[in-house]
Amino acid sequence: MPVLMLSKHRKTKLANLKVGDTVLHPTLKKGVVADFDRIGSVLVNFSDKSGVLFRWVHRNKLKVISEV
């Protein structure tokens, strides 16, 4: 699955997250980390067959399922 590259620093770490990691959100379910901002938010790709969905989520709400 291709990962959308929005950050020029692909290996940017925020806590234990990296771009491309698969994460689990309590209500939005499974997604892929796409980018980070400076205040602790993570841009997550929750897209599936029904359409495209990117959301900014606080890193404390995410659980890492698999790492790149």
Secondary structure, DSSP 8 states (H G I E B T S, - for coil): -------S-TT--BTTB-TT-EEEETTTEEEEEEEE-TTSEEEEE--BTTB--EEEEEGGG-EEEE--
